[in-house]
Amino acid sequence: MATSTGRKTYNVGGVLLNQPFKIRRLGHFGFNVYKIDECLEFYRDFLGFKVSDENDFKANPDPKIQEWLKDVESGKGYFMRYGTDHHAFVLFNAAAMIAMAEGRAAENGNSTEGMTGAHGMNINQITWQTGTLSEVTGAYHYFMEREIPIMRVGRDMPGSNWHVYAYDPDGHINELYYGIEQEGWNGRSKPRDMYDRRFREEPTLPQMPEEDEVDEAIAKGTDIHSGYRSDEPLPANFDVGGVLLGRPFKITKIGPVNLFVKDLGASLDMYTDGLGFTLTETVEYKGHKVAFLRNAAEHHTLGLFPEELRKELGWPDVSTCMSFGIELGSYQQLKDAVSFLKERGVSFMDLPAELHPGIDYAVYALDPEGNGIMLYYYMEQLGWEGKPRPVELRRKVDAAASTHNVEAWPEALEPMSDTYVDQVFQGPLG
């Protein structure tokens, strides 16, 4: 269907949209790292992500992969979660990812010049959830029609999510997916004997429900309770809202993702016109324009920073990822998290408060490879009119308190109109 302006629209569940899909939230994110063991400790032990599955590429029997990885010490990768989604964060060995990417490039006759990560960067992927499987297949055809480069389409294991992968102008991999595996009360993932429903091509529709997949596995004699389960690495010594946990805070949400990009205009076109994001606001900082975009009611799930700003900020030159955001359960938990991480030798960077609009108190921790991890507790919520709060009405965070010096922060805060109004974390804290 076309609008009066001549633009084609798509029927998405009975609503006409500019794309045949609607991104609902950031589903997962990941890094390719060299210091895999140190980073595992940081994300699992320090931040509290749980390992839901491990993957060892060197154990793959494919002779080609064996050859590509023969000089790589470790092919380990980790899928990690904070709630019931099979994974919200992934961590892979960069040396293994580069070796496999170089092998595939050589096989296809492509150049490997400038390759510093699996795809020229250390971001493994940025993954966005849609509402239905038909939206994933619709996105696949939409990307092809618009000549947006596609990596692959199908369904991967572990995680069982149906997906399509597309590249942005800087080569970041954006995955659109539907239906990730859920882990329940026993904390076990789907057993590998159920990986027979993996797809390497566009699936035909409709597909059977997961309940039928489970019934088929039981009929085959599969022990459906034999999947991977990890243990909590730290003793539960901290009282977090009445529950004993291994650290004095709980991850309740991931995002936003902030990227350094070469061409802000081209990136804005990709994420708004291509992926359907809405521009919430732009910020001018030292002559550079920074754009903040959303796909739901939160102020932003994506920030686009011109790469020239990195030097102005004195930011580590390790990644096209300016920062990966992690929301904690409360302001008190955020303060306690800073103290907890400092006691374990974690370093922090400072960022002017105007470069995280919609978020008042936030800190930027550095993982063992120098990737920026933004920790915060609150993000502004937009209402039906789709307008952000005027700058003059936002909470004032003074310069002394806009750093990781939590001793300078207020003991407690007055509530904003949208404090604690976003969706509460589902399930027990631990």
Rosetta blueprint (number, residue, H / E / L):
1 M L
2 A E
3 T L
4 S L
5 T L
6 G L
7 R L
8 K E
9 T L
10 Y E
11 N E
12 V E
13 G L
14 G L
15 V E
16 L E
17 L E
18 N L
19 Q L
20 P L
21 F L
22 K L
23 I L
24 R L
25 R E
26 L E
27 G E
28 H E
29 F E
30 G E
31 F E
32 N E
33 V E
34 Y L
35 K L
36 I H
37 D H
38 E H
39 C H
40 L H
41 E H
42 F H
43 Y H
44 R H
45 D H
46 F H
47 L L
48 G L
49 F L
50 K E
51 V E
52 S E
53 D E
54 E E
55 N E
56 D E
57 F H
58 K H
59 A H
60 N L
61 P L
62 D L
63 P H
64 K H
65 I H
66 Q H
67 E H
68 W H
69 L L
70 K L
71 D L
72 V L
73 E L
74 S L
75 G L
76 K E
77 G E
78 Y E
79 F E
80 M E
81 R E
82 Y L
83 G L
84 T L
85 D E
86 H L
87 H L
88 A L
89 F E
90 V E
91 L E
92 F E
93 N E
94 A H
95 A H
96 A H
97 M H
98 I H
99 A H
100 M H
101 A H
102 E H
103 G H
104 R H
105 A H
106 A H
107 E H
108 N L
109 G L
110 N L
111 S L
112 T L
113 E L
114 G L
115 M L
116 T L
117 G L
118 A L
119 H L
120 G L
121 M L
122 N L
123 I E
124 N E
125 Q E
126 I E
127 T E
128 W E
129 Q E
130 T L
131 G L
132 T L
133 L H
134 S H
135 E H
136 V H
137 T H
138 G H
139 A H
140 Y H
141 H H
142 Y H
143 F H
144 M H
145 E H
146 R L
147 E L
148 I L
149 P L
150 I E
151 M E
152 R E
153 V E
154 G E
155 R E
156 D L
157 M L
158 P L
159 G L
160 S L
161 N L
162 W E
163 H E
164 V E
165 Y E
166 A E
167 Y E
168 D L
169 P L
170 D L
171 G L
172 H L
173 I E
174 N E
175 E E
176 L E
177 Y E
178 Y E
179 G L
180 I L
181 E L
182 Q E
183 E L
184 G L
185 W L
186 N L
187 G L
188 R L
189 S L
190 K L
191 P L
192 R H
193 D H
194 M H
195 Y H
196 D H
197 R H
198 R L
199 F E
200 R L
201 E L
202 E L
203 P L
204 T L
205 L L
206 P L
207 Q L
208 M L
209 P L
210 E H
211 E H
212 D H
213 E H
214 V H
215 D H
216 E H
217 A H
218 I H
219 A H
220 K L
221 G L
222 T L
223 D L
224 I L
225 H L
226 S L
227 G L
228 Y L
229 R L
230 S L
231 D L
232 E L
233 P L
234 L L
235 P L
236 A L
237 N L
238 F E
239 D E
240 V E
241 G L
242 G L
243 V E
244 L E
245 L E
246 G L
247 R L
248 P L
249 F L
250 K L
251 I E
252 T E
253 K E
254 I E
255 G E
256 P E
257 V E
258 N E
259 L E
260 F E
261 V E
262 K L
263 D L
264 L H
265 G H
266 A H
267 S H
268 L H
269 D H
270 M H
271 Y H
272 T H
273 D H
274 G H
275 L L
276 G L
277 F L
278 T E
279 L E
280 T E
281 E E
282 T E
283 V E
284 E E
285 Y E
286 K L
287 G L
288 H E
289 K E
290 V E
291 A E
292 F E
293 L E
294 R E
295 N L
296 A L
297 A L
298 E E
299 H L
300 H L
301 T L
302 L E
303 G E
304 L E
305 F E
306 P E
307 E L
308 E L
309 L H
310 R H
311 K H
312 E H
313 L H
314 G L
315 W L
316 P L
317 D L
318 V L
319 S L
320 T L
321 C E
322 M E
323 S E
324 F E
325 G E
326 I E
327 E E
328 L E
329 G L
330 S L
331 Y H
332 Q H
333 Q H
334 L H
335 K H
336 D H
337 A H
338 V H
339 S H
340 F H
341 L H
342 K H
343 E H
344 R L
345 G L
346 V L
347 S L
348 F E
349 M E
350 D L
351 L L
352 P L
353 A H
354 E H
355 L H
356 H L
357 P L
358 G L
359 I L
360 D L
361 Y L
362 A E
363 V E
364 Y E
365 A E
366 L E
367 D L
368 P L
369 E L
370 G L
371 N L
372 G E
373 I E
374 M E
375 L E
376 Y E
377 Y L
378 Y L
379 M L
380 E L
381 Q E
382 L L
383 G L
384 W L
385 E L
386 G L
387 K L
388 P L
389 R L
390 P L
391 V H
392 E H
393 L H
394 R L
395 R L
396 K L
397 V L
398 D L
399 A H
400 A H
401 A H
402 S L
403 T L
404 H L
405 N L
406 V H
407 E H
408 A H
409 W L
410 P L
411 E L
412 A L
413 L L
414 E L
415 P L
416 M L
417 S L
418 D L
419 T L
420 Y L
421 V L
422 D L
423 Q L
424 V L
425 F L
426 Q L
427 G L
428 P L
429 L L
430 G L
